[in-house]
Amino acid sequence: MPRLLRFLLLLLCGLALITGIGYVALTRTTHRWFEADLRGRSLLVVTATKPLLARNWARGHEGLVATLDDITRDERVMGTAACSLDGERLAATAAYPLDFGCRWVLARLGDDEDSAEANVWTTTEELPGGRVHVSAIRLASEGKDLGRVLLVHDLSYLERREATTRNILLAAFFVLSLGASVITMVAERLAFRVWTRELRRALSGDVPRGFKPLVGDVRALVERLASERDREARGGAWNPERLRSTLTSHLEGERVIILANREPYIHEKTPDGVKVLHPASGLVTALEPVMRACSGVWVAHGSGSADKETADARAHVKVPPGEESYSLRRVWLSEAEENGYYYGFSNEGLWPLCHVAHARPVFRAEDWEHYVRVNRKFADAVCEEVDTEDPIILVQDYHFALAPRMIRERLPRATILTFWHIPWPSAERIGICPWREEIIQGLLGSSIVGFHTQQHCNNFIEAVDTFMESRIDREANAIVQGSRRSLVRPYPISIEWPVHWLEELPSVGACRRSVREELGLPEDALMGVGIDRLDYTKGIEERLQAVDALLTRHPEFRGRFTFVQLAAPSRTKIARYRELNDRVEALADEINARWGGGAYRPIVLLRAHHEPPTVFRYYRAAELCYVSSLHDGMNLVAKEFVAARDDENGVLVLSQFTGAARDLTEALIVNPYDLGQAGDAMAAALRMPEEEQRERMLSMRRMVSEFNVYRWAGRMLVDAAELRRRERVSGRLSAPAVLARAMGT
Ligand code: G6P
């Protein structure tokens, strides 16, 4: 409830309470006044007529009635009566109420003849026609008691007066309430105007001293929001053109150099000749469209069996095949280098270190040595590719923690943007790596170190704080070492929009039919899909167990629901990956044995590399997609599923431990360890009305289309440009000539 409304309600309640109390107090007081008044009047009347009454007392009715009638001429007096000392009624006016006879009154008077009450006694009584006031006044003459004169007053006029008082009070309450409300609102308006005038004055620079730091913050915030809004409004949606123009206008660059271990195109020898493969890698999914938009060079490990023969003498190949908009520079590694740097330190050390998936990292000194050497090799390759002194270099992922510093040493003016595609864990966890300082120091060679989430940024800053000599500028989220500064920023990665693979794909209906046909499923079969590298961080075992839970807890899906897992074998030289491979297969068999029958298998495990068109066909064919990562920096499968569903149908079931769960809040978010919950979520997805599916999907599609990978890259480039500008200004300011001038020499 708005504050003003709450205040007004309180004010009105207060006024009502005061009016109520006032009304009760007022009626009680006026009652007392009226009673005292009647008592006085009765006494006055009897005293005034006393000589007449006394004279005629002995004559009884005849002698007294005329005088009593005179008394009742006052319209408020209902009747009067004269009573003898022993309670006989001597005379009474015609309308005297019989209820208050002489004996009735004498019985209430008591025996004490000397008391004040014995002289004037009054009471208020209720009659069917209304309230009356009865008074009994002693009549004496020449020191001798004669009896009592009774007067009965009609009190209905008193009730009329009370009603009038009540009405006046109610009217006063209304007038007061209205007045108070109007005054409050006018006062609040005025106060707001004064406040905004003050704020505007403050923001325009005319600020009292003590208020300055706060005003500085507010001003910076306002400026940032305004410039962001302007920038967004001016630039329109993020797409390849906008990214390109950001690169040229903000960084005066035409090309970028990407350093990433995985290459976007792998040439493989097959029995049918050389084939180009697109690797299963979130990093490649995100960066390849950026590269196509920007042009430049992608430096990567040449890992394909036909890579050498398809590259030129300088290990370059133009890609994408047929389009050739940028260069792929391949770096050749010996088997020992690959084992130590890639399989060893990167994937048995850093990968399990950074993912909380309960796998122990293995740190071998010889792996580390390879890691250092290979980082240098790649850094050298990058430096060979640059054609200016201040190139823009995008270093990618945990394979190259040392390369940023190595490049910086050779190219001090380079803009190095490093993005860590996997989670960055707590300082405590990072602390178990024997080379934690070297890794952090290596990363701090970057102009910007990017992570998917603010939490990962905080963890990184915490690690710097714990293990390094540096100054942390918490306000700017920057690490300062000497004259160098590295910004630490969250940039949630995304995918291209629209996804170019969809251009060639048939309609959702056709994809549904072809996939069901391919798998031998009935046309009306319900289908879930999971797409991953076979990696223990992806929670594939938990996912299959959740399917088991679904069938146990929701029998109506037995025989109708099939979960199709596309699993690309990955890093199979590592024992842990091979073991996972076997466990997943055994689990699928076990679940199929439990629930399958005839042609029906609840789990279809397709263990092979699948090219993007197949992957997208499966996304389009399924009722649901379950992403069950136990820990994942972002997870682009979730975003790809959303992009694939231009029919606005299909439900995403998503692990809460992915970065994507922060962006795709309309997914059914689950804890992948809670098998029952995940099974229930899949059941809910299968039962979800189309209308609800559409609402959720539309909202997620809006999110992914707006926050696409061009925006991700664009924001990093804009921040880098800003940093570069600042460094140039501070470089000029600290130039020897300026210093000399300042010192007057
Ligand atoms: C993750 C990493 C990427 C990597 C991908 C595939 O997404 O962050 O750097 O490319 O996994 O792994 P692979 O080892 O096959 O390149």
Residues whose N, C-alpha, C, O or C-beta is under 5 A from the ligand:
A	BS01	G6P	R262 A280 S281 G282 L283 D397 H421 I422
